């Protein structure tokens, strides 16, 4: 069974706003509480096309699917407006070991 990485990227833009403190202290902990990933890693960009990203690892595709189907996922989505005006880009990947 392969582990799955769910990555959320926030593209840079001229009018982009992003509150890194809120993201680190409130949003990602909310995601961890609701979705129960094995781990979550936050990127704060130094250079590149994104201002930030988060990578969450789940034990399987089934565990990831169950996480997204969690009752409080809507709360997570609604919280995005509290830290950014950026439309995030997501990627789900199989971790190759």
Beta strands, then each sheet from edge to edge (+ up, - down):
strand 1: 4-11
strand 2: 39-44
strand 3: 50-58
strand 4: 89-94
sheet 1: 2+ 3- 1+ 4-
end
